[in-house]
Structures are given as structure tokens and as C-alpha cells.
């Protein structure tokens, strides 16, 4: 019989069950919330990998089955393909929340597979998969230290909501996922609509209270049917070897820790390792890997001591100091908008491209199909960190950084009604030494303004760090790569001068209080304003005009009954318009028409052709028309496609006319004025009333 636990959470039942499915996995559970069901399995390899690994060999795969929402996948193969952006981001959420909880010396490969089996279209499955991953690991024999749970927090009309539904999130001004143990918060990620730092900090205690409740039922389930954990041998450094290296090379390591240039610093540490290995070869043969580990250990120890006691960092800065910032816009001649943002040894080239509705991205998810008119893509080429590796498309890290930057800027992007363009931002990282995603946010904001996109405000981002030993701690502003690697927290915050738009936090140390996080938030706000000041000196508002190379889009609204007139039989009319003008014409069922053209004159021509097809004649307006038929009492002139009017013989000239043919002939183009429309819709035209008109409004 399966074992199960449950609790009431935000008015719905959260249930975790094990023993029914996937019994050959090391641990397996199903998590149900509403009618959303996720199966999560955990499996560890029998043998460990190299003991010298300095990370947990963890692989997380979160996948959404189309059948979960009663759908058949699109495409030729009709089956699930490569992971979607949502699946990749959910995999990263799971990874970041559980990774700190593995035993330090456990080096066996671990794979977490989370499969969404049922979706009720209301409850998001990502937080359920995070709970399921922890539950499966807790039940298994894998040395997972303690349960981790996660909840999502939203806010509507100032009221916080635990695990809001999709429909509630549409009305929420924040979307925050928080994960943690019963003692502390480990991971936070989310976005908001320029909310204050104080409001975000208030989310954490509320979320942590619910996390503790969910961890409680995980522990109950573990007591009911959990396996005995594998004993992991603790690897300790050889005291004699540690002392030997500390005595002879501590000074060299301290010197390296004070080299501000990244490459020179890494080179100094590498040379120290090589010299220590050669010097200790005779006394400690075959200990090359351990020597390297000891040098890394002493490096970490010394860097953290320097920060906590001297309040000095590797590049000589104080804890709150930001590296020099350089901003440039319009750096590329033919792009629609471009910016080069440099902060210390981190540099991002960001380009904005404006497209039409044909460039929108179709997104297929369990919740249904949607279209994106704004997207941001982040690239991290190997040369940016002086490495050589194959370039085979974006990895999970690149996807994650791109989504964070995209989320950061999204609240200031104008609506499609205000700005009917598809916007694509591409960030190419040219150099990296700390927080290239935040450089992407700053560069993205600058490039949008350079392109003339009417964003509501400039957006900047900053990465914060933390070093904590006992009760002593130091918060670091604008962290370097080495400070991220050897520190206890990576906290990225983005926003405008008004408030926060996105944030991402990963904590390596336990028992970090909410007061510390509050201080980090306040310092991040001050740093963000400093970066915005530097950006404003370069460009402080969107350019008043779009680039000459960007398409011009005109939006008009026509009566829905007129749509068929624009399209024409078999699409012949709209095809003629696009062929004659070269403009793109997109017609919505609502009657909205978007006309896009890289040439303003061609766009105007397409607009007039459509207006001529859809508008009704106006009394008093002058038209250019073609004589379609002549009768003894006058001439019928087509002033709009399919709309004829009669020019009575008395309205042809200012003098008496004996024969119509003496003035006009069939096929001739004439300028006429509408002088009346009767109840039956018959149009009365006058040629003589139009005398003196320089041109007709409907002329092409």
C-alpha cells in the first residue's frame, strides 16, 4: 500500500504519496495540488566520480507531458521535443533549491526527473516539483541533509497570496518563488512591478512559515517509510601537508588575493599550485590533487578573512564600492538600437531590433498557446572568460540569465497598443568577471532608449554578495566572480528608481536572518541608483524618433464587415496591396490592421489603398475617381473601390453642357466633390464644385 501525507495550503490540499509508482528509483513520489500532479524521482549512481570534484554532480530534468493538459504536441513528430524555456527554468529552480543540502563529500551522480502528469490549468507545477524533488531525496538512501520546500507568493490589492493561481497572477504585482529549510531561506526568485524593497522583505517570513509546514509533512513521510542514508566518508586534509603549504605559500596566496586583474590573479594562483606540487613531490608523492585543493582552501580562507577583518576586497575596493562604469549608445551603425555597457571587467554588447507582428514568437505551454512580442536573448561566448570550448547553442545558464534580464525589463516595456512592434534584445557578453546578467539589464535598457522605444523608465541591476563567519558578516556590492564562488550568497536585484522589477537569490550558508537580507536589499537599492546615475549621463530618455532602419508601423481600425473588402476574393486584394507597396499588412479579426514598411512613402500608399477600400464617402470631401459609365444625363464616377456616384450633366462645368462626352470620357480620371448622399445611399457628385482643388485626398 502506498504511504501518503497531506496538509491544507491556501484552501487546497497538498498531498505527497510514495510507494505506488517508479519503485526502482532510489526515491519516488507524486505530489498533488488541486488537479495538478507531478511525479518526481531521485536516483544516484552506485559509484562516486572523482573525489576532487568541487561540486555536486547533480542533473535535474523537469518535463511537462502534453497529455497532462489534454493536448497533442504540435510539429511533425507529434511528441515532446527539446525542453522549453519554462521547463529549463523549472529545472534550474529545483537544482538551486536542493543543491546546498547534499552531504559535502558525496560525489555520486544524482539525477532528479520531474514529470508533470496532470495539469488543472490553475496551479503551477514548478513549486510542486521542487517539493517533490526534496521528498524523493529524503525518502531515498541518498545523503540529503534535510527537507527543502517551496511556495509561490503573489499580491493583489496589497494582500499577499500563497500559491496564487494563474488567473490570480495576472492581477498580482509580484510573483515570487521562495525555497528553504525549516531554519532558513535558501533560494528566492521572482519579478515585480516596481515594488519597494520593504514589501519584498515582507514576503520572506510569510513564505518561510508555509515552507516549515510543508517540510513537516515531508519529515513525517520520511519517518514512515524512508530508507537508511548512505554513510559518506569524510575527506579530511592531511594536517602535515596542509601545514607545509600554509607555511611556505600563504604569503604568495595573499599576494594573489590582492591582484585586481582577473587573469593575472588566476595566473598567480595557478603558478602557486604548480610550484607547491613540484616542491612537495618528494615528501608527498601522488598528492597533486590534494595540493591543489589545499591551495584553494587557503585562498578561500584568506580572501574571506581579508573581507571580514580588513574590509578590503580582491580588487582593493571597499565592501560597498562599485567598479568604474562606462556606457555608450549608438555603437553600431545599422542596428535599430545598440549599447555597450562596461562595469570593471564585465562588458555586454546589447542590441535592440524592432520587428512586426510577423516576428512574434509563438509559445506552446500546458496552459495553452500564446505569442510574445518582447524577448531577450543572452549569449555567453567562451572568449568572454578566456576559454576555448564548442559553441553549440545556449545552455541552461544562458537561458536562465536571459530570462532574468527579460523579466527585469518587462515592466517598463510599452504595451502593444502604445507601441505595436515586436521587440528583440540580444546581449553578447564580451568580457565577464561578475554579474554579466546585471550588465545585460543595464545595456538592454540603454539600447531600448537608443532605439527610440518609449520605455517607462530606465532599468539597472546589481549583484550583491555575502561573507559570513559566525556572527560576523560583510555584505558586498557589485561582486566579482571569485567573490561569488567563495562567498555565501549571490543576490541579484534589478529595478527602476521607483522600485524593484526582478530579483534572484541563492544562499550557500545556513541561518542567514531576514535582517541581513533587509540590509542587502537597502544597499542594492543605493547601488542601483548609482548605476542609473551613470546610465543617465549617457542617455536619460528614449530618442524621440526611431532609427531610419527600423520599420514604420501604422495601426488603423476598420469595421469588421469591411475586412472581406481588404482581403478580397481568394486574398487577391491584400496581395495586390502588398505587391504594389512592398508593405506588410496584418489584419486581426477585430478589424485592427497593422501596416509595416521600411519605406515611409510605401507605408502611406498602402494606408491610402486600405482607406479607399474601407471608408464611406463623406459629403464635402474631394475625391479623385475614374469615369466608369456615361449616360445622357451625366457620368458615373468610381470614387472608392466599388462605390460609384453620379455627376449630373449640370455639375460638369460652370457653363451649360450639351453632351457629356464633350467634357469627360469613359476611363478618364477626374476630380469630383461629394455634394450629397440620399437615404438610399446614392452619391451625388460635382465636378465643377471641385474646381480649384490642388489634389484629391484619396489620390495615390
N, C-alpha and C positions, 0 to 999 in steps of 0.2 A: 504493500500500500504506500502511496506517496505521502510525504510529510509536507505540511504547509503551515505558514503563519500569515497573519494579516493585521491591518490596522486601518482605521478611518482617517483619511487625509484629505482635507479641503472638501469634505462632503462626498467623497468617493472612496471605494475600498481598494487599498493597495495590498495585493496578495502575492506571496512568494512561495513557489512549490518546487519540490525536488523529488526524485525517485520514480518519475513517470517516463521521462524521455532521456535520450542520449546517455545511457548508463555506462558506456565505456569511456567516457571522458573522465578526467580527474575530478571534475565537479561540474554539475549542470543544474540549471534552474529555469523555470518560466516565471516571468513577472507580469502580472495583470493589473491594469488600472483602467476602470471603465471597461470598454471592449477592445482596448489596445493590449496586445500580448506580445512579449519579447522572450525568445529563448536565448540563453547565454551559456556558453560552455567555456571551461578552462582546462587546458592540457599542458603539461610540462614534459620536456624530453627526459629520457632516462639518464643521460649522461650530461655533465656540465660542459660548457665551452671553455675556452682558455681562462685560467684563473686571473689573468692580468686584465681582463675586461674591466673598464671603469664605469660601466653602465649595465642596466638590467636588459638582457636580450628578450625584450617583450614585443610581441606583434599583436595588434588589435585590428580586427576586421568587423565593422558594423555594416550590415547589409539589409536593405529593405526589399522584401518579396512583393512583387506586384500583386500577387493574388491576395495579399493582406488587405487590400482595398478593393478587391473585386475587379482588378484591371488585368489586361493582357499587354505586355510591353510593346512599344512601337518598334519600328525598324524591320529590316528584312528577316532577321533571325528569330524575332518574337521571343526573346529570352533576355534576362538581365545581363548587362554587359559590364563595362568598367565602372568603378564606383562613381557615383555622382558627387557633386560638391557637398551636399548635405551629408552623405554617407562618410566622406572623408573627414568633415568637421566633427561629426559624432564620434568617429574612431579616435580622433585627437582628444576630444573631451574625456573619453574613457581612459585613454592612455595617461593623460596628465593627472587625472584624479587618483589612479591606483598605483602609479609607478613609485611614489615615495614609500609605499607600505610593504615592499618586499624586503626580506632579510638581506642585509648588506652584502654578504658573501655568497648569496645564491646566484649561480651563473648558468643554470639550466635554461634552455629556451622555453618561453612560455607563450602560448597563443590563446587569445580570447576571441571567440567568434560570437557575435550578437546578431541574431536574425529576427526581424520583425515579422511575426506570423499573422497578426491581425491588427488592423488599424480602424479605429472608430471615427477618424477624421476630426477628432476634437482634442484628444490627449496626445501630446508629442511623445514619441517613443525614446528619444535620446536620453532623458534622465532615467527612464526605466532601465535602459541598457546599462547605464552607469551603476545603478543599484544591483542589477543582475550580475555584472562582472564581479563586483565585490562579494556577492553572495556565493557565486560559484567558486571563487578562490577561497573563501572562508570555509566552505564545506570540504574542499579538496585537501590533499596532503601537502600542497604547495605551501612553503613558509611565508604566508601572507600575514603580517603582524596584527592587524585589527581591521574591522569593517569600515568601509567608506560609503557614504550615501550622498545623494544629490537631490536638490529641488530647484525648481524654476520660480522666480518671483516676478510678478508684474505689478503695475499700479494704475488704477483707474480712478479719476477724480480724487486723487490724494490718498486713496485707500489701497494698502498692499494686498496682493492676492497670491496665495500659494498655488503653484502648478496651474496657472491660468490656461484656459482652452485656447485654441487657435483664434476663435472669434473674439475672445476677450483680449488677446494680444494685439489685435488690430486696433483696439481702443486704448491700449496701455501706452504710457510714456516711457516705460522701461521694460527690458527683457533681460533678466539676469539669471544665470545658472551658477549655483554655489555648491561646492562639494567639500566634504570634510569628514574627519573622525569625530568621535564624541567629545574629544578635548579641544580640537582646533579646526580652523578652516584651512584647506589645502589648495583650493583652486576656485577662481571666480572668473567668469567670462560673460560679457553681455554688451548691450547697446542701450542708449537712452536718447531722449530728445532734449538735449541741453539741460539736464537736471543738475542740481547742486551736489557738491561733494558730500555735504551733510546728509542729504537724502539717500545717497548710495551707501554710506556707512550704516545708516539705519536698517538697511536690508539685511546686513550680515547676522546680527543677533536673532532676527526673526527666522532666517533660513537655517541657522545653526540649531535652533530649538527643534525644528522639524527633522533635521538631519539626525539629531540624537535619538528621536523616536524611531526612525527607520533603522538606525544601527541597532537599536534594542531588539527589534524582531529578527534582524539578521543573527544576532548572538543567540537568541532563543532557538533558531533553526539549527545553528551550529551545535548547540548543546544537545539537540535532539538526535542529530544524525551525522555530525561532522567526523571526518577522518583524522587520525593522528598525524600531526605535521612531521615532515621530514626534518631530521636533525642536520643542520648545516654547520660543518666545521668552520670555526672562526679563524681566519687567517691573520696572524699577528706578525708584525715586522721583527726581524732578527735584531734584538737590542744592540748587539755589538756592531752590526753593520750600520744600524741607524746612528749610533754614536760616532762611528768612524766618518760617515758622510756629514753629519751635523758639525763635527769638529773642523773638518777640512774644507767644507764647501758652503757653510752657512753664509759667510761673507760674500761669496760670489752670487749666491741666490738673492741676497738682499740687494746687491747692486743691480741685478737683472730686474727685480721687482720695482726699481725706480727708473727704468728706461721707459720714456713716454711713447716712443715709436713701437708699434705692434710687431713689425717684422724684426727689428733689432732686438726687442725683448725676447721674442721666441727663439731667435738665433742664439742669444746669450744662455738661455735655459738649456737649449739643445747641446751646446758646447760643454756646459757643466755636466750634463749627463754622460756625454762621451768621455770626458776626462775622468770622471768618477768611476766609470766602468773599467777603463784601462788601468787606473791606479789600484782598484780593488780586485783585479782579475786573479792575481796570485793568491791572495789571502782568502778571497771569497769566490772560488771558481763557479761558473754556471749560474750566477745570480744576476744576470744582466737585467731581467725584467723587474726583479725586486729593487735593484738600484734605481731604476727609472721611477718606480712607484714611490720610493723614499724621497727622491728629489722633488717629485710632485707634492708629496705630503708636506715637506719642509717649506716649499714655495707657498702652499695654501696657508700654512700656519703663520708664516712671516707676513704675508700680504694682509691677512685678517688682523694680526697684531698691530701692524702699521696703521691700519684704518681706525682701529678702536683706541689705540693709545696715543698715536701721533696726529690723528685726524687728517691723515695725508694719504693720497691715493697713488696708484702706479704711475700716472702721468703727472703727478705733482699737484693736482687740483685739491681743493678743499671738498668736503662731502657734498656741499650744495652748489658747487660751481659747475657751470655748463661750458662745454667746449666751444671754441670760436665757430660762428655760423656765417656762411656765405650763401646768399640767394641770388639767382639770376633767372630771368624770364626771357622768352623770345629767342632762345639759343639756337633753334633750328629754323631755317628759312621757309620751308614749305609745309610744316605741320600746322595744325589749327591752333595749338597752344602747347608751349613747352616750358620746362623749368629745370634748373639744375640746383639741387639743394645739397649743401655740404655742411656737415657738422663734425669737426675733428677729422677722423679718418673714416667717416661714413659718408658716402655720397650716392645720391639717387638721381637719375635722369628720368623725368616723368613727362609723358606726352599725352595730351588730350586730343581725341579725334571725335568729330561730330558727324553723325550719320542720320539716315532717315528711318522711317518705320520698317523698311525692308531689312535694316540691320539689327532689329530687336532680337534678343536671344530667347529661344523657347526653352522653358524649364519644365521637365516632367518629374513630378514627385508623387508620393502616395496621396497627397491632398488634392492632386489634380494638376492640370496643365496651366502654366502661367507664362507671361512674357516680361522680360527685363529690358528696360530702356536705359539703365545705368549699370555699368560694370567696371570693375577694376581688376587688372591682372598684374601680378608681381613676379619678376624673374630674378633669379639669384645665380648668375653665371660663375663658374669656378674661378675665373681670373680675379673676381672681387675680393677673394681671400688668398690669392697667390697659389691656387691649387690647379691640378690637372685632373679632370675627370670627364667622362662622357656626358654629353648634353642630350637627354632623351625625353624631353617634355618635363612639365612641372611636377615636382614631388609633393608629398603631403605638407611639408614645411612651407613650400612656396604657396600652395593653395591656402593654408592657414593664415599666413601673413597677408595674402591678398584679400581674404575675406575680412580680416580685422581692419585693414585700411579702408576697404569698401564700406564697411559698417560705420567707420568713423566719419566719413564724409557724407554719407547718405542723408542725414537730417538737414543738410543745407542745400541739397540738390533741388532745383525748382521742379514743380510738377509738370506733367506733360501738357497741361492746359496753358501754363505760363511759358513753357519752352519746349516746343514739340520736336525735339531732337533726341536721337539715341546717342548716349554719351559713353565712350570707352576711354578709360585711363590705363596707361601701361607704365609700370615702374620697372626700370632696369637698374639694378644695383651695380654700380661701377666700383665701389670700394666699401668694405664693411669692417667695422670694429665697434660693434654695439648698436643695437636697435635700428636696423635698416627699415623695419616696418614703420617706425615712427617718422623716419626720413621720408618714406613713401607718402605718408599722410600730409606732411608739410609740402612736399613737392607737388602732390596731387592738387592741393588747394591752390597753390601758385599757378599751376598750369591751367586750371579751370578759369581763373581770372584772366590769364593771358589769352585764353581762347574767347573771352567775352561771355562766358556762361554766367548768368545772373545769380550766382550763389548768394545765400542769405548772409553769410559771414565767413571769414577765414577760419580754417581748422588747423590746429597744430597738435603734435603728440610728443610725449616724453616718456622715457623708460626709467623707472626707479628701482633701486636695489636695496638690500639689507644685509648687514653683517651682525650676527647676534651670538654672544657667548655668555651664558648665564643670564644675569640681569642687565648686562651691558649690551647696548646696541647702537648702531650708527646707520642712518638712512642715507643712501647715496642717490644723487640726482644725475641723470644722463650717464648711465653705467656703460663701462667698456665691456668687451666680450669676456675678458678674464674675470671681471667682477661678477658677471652673470654666471660664469662657470664655477667660481669658487665661493660665491655668495649664497645667501639663504632665501632670497626672494627675487623674482622678476615681476615687476608690476608696471604695466604699460597703461597710460591714461591719455585719452585724446579729447579734444573739445574746442569750443569757441571761447570768447571772453565771457559769454553768458553762462555756460555750463558744460557738463561732460556729455560726450556723444558715444564713447565706447571705452572699454577697459578690459584688461586681461591680467590675471594674477596667478602665478604659480609659486607655491611655498615649499621649500625643502625642509626647513626646521619646524619643529612642533612647538606648541604653546606660544604662538605669536598672538598677542592680545589685540582686541579691536582698537585700543587706544593707539597702538603702534601704527596700525593701518590708517587710522584717522590722521595721524601726523604725516604719514606718507602721502595721503590724499592732498593735504594742505600744501605740502611742499611741491607736489606735482602741479597744483594749480598755479603757484607762483612761477614755476619753471615754464609752464605752458604760456603764460602771459609774456615772459621774457622772449620766448621763441616767436610769438605773434608780433612783438615789437620789431624784431629783426626782419620778419617777413613783410611787415607794413612799410618798411623803408624801401623795399624793392617794388612792391605793388600793393596798394591798400584797398583797391576796389576793382571789380571786373571792368575790362575795357568796354567802352561804350558801343563799339562795333565788332562784329565777328570778323574773323580772318577772311581775306578775299578768296582764300582757297576752300572755305567751308561752304557747304550747300546752303541755299536760301530756301526756307520753308514758309509757305503761306497756308493758313488754315481758314477755310470758309465752311459755313453751314448751309445746306440746301434742304429743301423739303424732301422727305423720304420718297414721296411719289415721283420726284424728279430723278431719282437715282438711275432708273432704267434709261432715261434720256441721255445721261452722260455715258453710260456703258454702251448702249446701242445694241442692236441685234447681233448676237454672237460676239459681242465685245468690239465691234468694228469702230464705234465712235471713239471710245477711250484709246484704242490702239492708234487711231489717226491722230489724236491729240499728242500722244507720246512720240509718235514718229515725226510729226511736224515741228515739235518744240524741243524734243530731247529731254523733257521734264518727266519726273516720276509722279504718278498720280495714284494716290491710295484712297479708296472710298470705304468708309465704315457703314454698317447697317443703319446707324443713327442718322446718316446724312452728312456726317463730317467728312470733308475732303482735305487731304494734305497734298500740296503741290510742292515738290522739291526739285530744285535745279541749281547747278553750279554757275549758271549764267542768269543774271537778274532779268534781262530782257526776255529770254525764253520762258522764264517762270511767269512773267507778266502776260506773255502771249497765251500761255496755257490757261491762266486765270481768266482772261477775257473770253477765251473759247468756251470755258465751262460756264461762265456767267451768261453768255449768249444762249447756251443750251437750257439754262435753268430759270433765268429770271423772267418775270412777267413784264410786258410793256408798261411804260409809265407815261401818263399824259403830260405833255410839255417837254418830254425828252426828245433829243435829236438822235436819229439812227442813220447808219449807212446800210442801205439794203439793195437787193437785186430785183429788177423787174422780172416777174415770173410770167405775167399774162396781161395782154392788152385787150380791153373791151371798148365799145363805142363811147361809154360814159366815163372811162378812166383807166387806171392801171393798177394791178395788184402787185404790191412790193413785199418781198420777204425781208422783214427787219430782224427776225430772230429765227433760228432753226425751227421750221415747221409752223411759224407764225407769220401770216400774211395780213396786210392791211390795204385798204383801198385809198388811192389818191384820186379823188374825183377830178374830172377834166377841168373844173373851175378852180382847183387848187394846184394846177401845174405851173402856171405863170401868173405874173401880175397883170397880164393882158388877157383878152379873150382868145381862147384856143379853139380852132375849128376841128382839127383832128389830133387825137392823142399821139399818133405816130410822128406828128410834126415836132414833138418835144422829146419823147423818150421811145426807146425800142426794147423789145424783149432781150433779157440777158444783160442789159446795161446796169451799171451801179449808180445809184442816185442817193442823195442826202434828203431825208424827209423828217418831218416832225409829227409826233403823235398829238392830234388835236381833240381826240375823243375816243371813248370806248363805251359802247352801248351795253344794255343789260344782258344781251346775248353774247357778249364778248367780242363783237365785231369791232375792228380797229379802224379809226378814221385817220388818214394821214394827209399831210400837206407838204408839197414841195416848195411852194412859194413862201410858206412861213419859216422854212429852214434857210432861206437865202441869207447870206452873210455869216453862216456858221463856218468856222475855220476847219473843223473836223468833227466827225461824229464820235460820240463816246464809245460806241461798240465797234469802232473800226479796228482792224487787226494790223 
